Amino acid sequence: MRRTKEDAEKTRKTVLEAALTLFSRDGYSLTTLSRIAKEAGCSRGPIYWHFETKDDLYEAVLAYSQEPLEALVAQCIGMSDQPVEAMEHFLDRWLSLLVNDRCYRQSFEILLNKTEMTDAMSRTLKRERELTHSIVAMFAKLVATAQSCGQLESEEQPEDLGLLCYTYLMGITQSWLFAPKLFSLKKKMPFFKRQFRHLLRIDTVASIDSHQKVTGT
């Protein structure tokens, strides 16, 4: 029977999700294509049809699992006329995805805890670093806009505060994934949101007034 594009895409997604599960659980080195095929319920043939090597599959797995993050970056860049709201939305969505989206959470498990970074990972590392730079740049741009309209009291450089925002989120993420019994991320989300405002010295009154001007409320 001839396979359709839909069949091929369904198989590719099944392989990606199987690989994501194994990479995040057992790490890159211990995960073989044979084990991925078994997890996906297929032979190795379909894997080689879509991916030339395990490295190609690894790169595709991370790209697939981080699609929500890339979409979130684009969304918040588009909210530049509401900089504080955009930053808080990014924080809320990042943490919510960690709690509720298994694939998203597993992508961080793979990168932070389950992969030995070697020269073979050069393409993946380049991609991840570019994504990191885009997040820091997004925060820096939003901070600069918020400062210019009086929503942030901090006089630190936007680039430094953008870096601070990113490292704040990554610190929470790494701590929770490394020791999930240390705290309930779901329960602590309101606390982390409050501290984010304190960290940036967000002027609550000014940000509300600005939001009302933008929305006309």
N, C-alpha and C positions, 0 to 999 in steps of 0.2 A: 504494500500500500504506500502510495506517495505521501510524504510528509508535507504538511502545509506550513506556512510561515507562523501561524498560530501555534502549531504543534512544536515547532523548533523553539519559539520564544518561551513556551511553557516549560520545555525541557531545560532550556538555559536558566530559567528562574529557579527551577527545582535544584539544579546543580549548584547555583550560587548560594541558595539557602542551606543546602547540605554542607557545602564548604564553609560557610559562615559559622555554622554550628560547631563543626570540628575544629576549625582554626581557633575559635574563641574558647573552646573547652580544652583542647589538647596542645595548642600551639602550632606554629608553622612547621617546625622540623618533624614532629611526630605524625603529621597529617599527610597521608599519601593519596595519590589519585585513586588507587584501588579502594581505599577506605571511603573516599568521597563518593565514588560510584556506588558502593554498597549502601551508604547512607541515603543516596538519591534514588536508589532502586533501579539502577541501570548499569550497563556495561561501561567500560572506559571509552568506548567508541564515541558516544555523544559528547563526552567531555572534550576529546581531541577535535571534534567537529567545531566546537565553539572557542576552544582555548589551546594555544600551541604548547604551553608549558604550565607547570604549577605556579610559576611566578606571574604569568599572565592571568591566571585564575585568581590568585591572591589580590592582584591589583584591581581586578574587576569586582571582587567581593567587597573591597573597601569602598570603591566608587558607588556600588549598588546600595550599600548600607548607609552611606553618608548623603544620599540624595536629599533626605529631609533637611539636613544641615545646610546644604548648598542652597536649597530653596528658601530657607529661613534667612540666610545672608542676603539674598536678592530681595526678599520681602522687606527687610529692615532698611536696606539701602533706599528702597522706594518710599520709606516713611521719613525721609530726611527733614521734612517740614514739621515733624513732631519728634524731635531727637530724643527727649527723655522717654516718651512713650515707646519709641522704637527700641531703645536700650533695655527697658524693663520687659518689653515683649520678648526680646531675644533671650534674656535671662530666664524668664518664665517658661518659654518654649524649650530651651535647652534642657532645663531640669525635668520638665514634664516628659520629654522624649526619653530621657535616661530611665525614668521610672516606668513608662508605659510602652515604649517601643523596643521590643526585644532585639531586632536587627540593629537599630541605632546603638543600643547599649553594647551589643557584641562587637561592634566596630571599635569601640574604645577599649574593650577587653583585649582585643587582638593587638592593637597598637601599643597599649600601655603595659600589658602584663604577659602577653603570650607570644611575642615575636622577638627573636634575636636579630637586631638590625645589622645587616652585612652589606657588602657591595652589591650583592644580588638584588637588594631591595632599592637600588638607586632610583628607579623610576617611581616607585611607590613613595619613597621618602620625598622626592621632588614634588610630587603631587600634594602630599600632606603638608609640606612646608608652604607651598603656594596657598593652600586653603587657610593655613594659620595666618599668613600675612594678610590675606583678604579679610579675615575676621578682625584682626588688630586694626587694619586700615579703616574698616567700617566703623568700629568704635571711635577711633580718633576723629573721623569726620563728624560723627554725631555729637561727640563731646565739644568739638570746636563750634558747631552750630548752637548747641545749648549754652555754651559760654557767651557767645555773641548776643544772645537774647536774654541773658541774665538768669537762666535756669540752673546753672551750676555756680557755686560759690568758690570752688577751687580755682586757683590761679596757676596750677601746674600745666605743663605743656600738653596739648591734646594727644600727641604721640605717646607720651608717658602714661597718660590716663587710659588710652586705648590698650596699651600693653597690660596695665593693671587690671582692667576688666577681663581680659583674656586669661591671665594667670589666676585670677580669682575663680573663674569658672573651672579651669583645668585643675586647680587645687581641690575644689569640692569633688570633682569627678574622680580624680585619682584616689583620693582618700576613701570615698564610698566604695569604689570598685575593689580596692585593695582589702578593705575591711568592712564589708557591708553590714556586719553586726554592730559596728561602732555607733551608727546612728541610722534612723529611718529618714531617708532622703525625702520621702513624701511628706512626713510630718514636719521636717525641718525647712521645707521650702519657704514658708512665710518668713521665718527667721533670716534665711539667706537673702531674701528679697529686701527686707528692712536694712540689713547690713550693707547691701549693695548701694542703697541710697545714702547711707552714712559715709560709705567709702568715697563716693564721688562728691559728697556735700551737695546733694540735690536740694534746691530751694523748692519745697513743696508748693508754697503759695504761688510763686512765679511760674512754675510748670503748669499748675492748674489754670492760671489766668491765660497763659499762652495757648494751652489746649483749647480753651473756650473761644479764644479769638480765631483759631484755625477752624474749629468746627462750627462756630456761630451759635454755640449754646450759651 
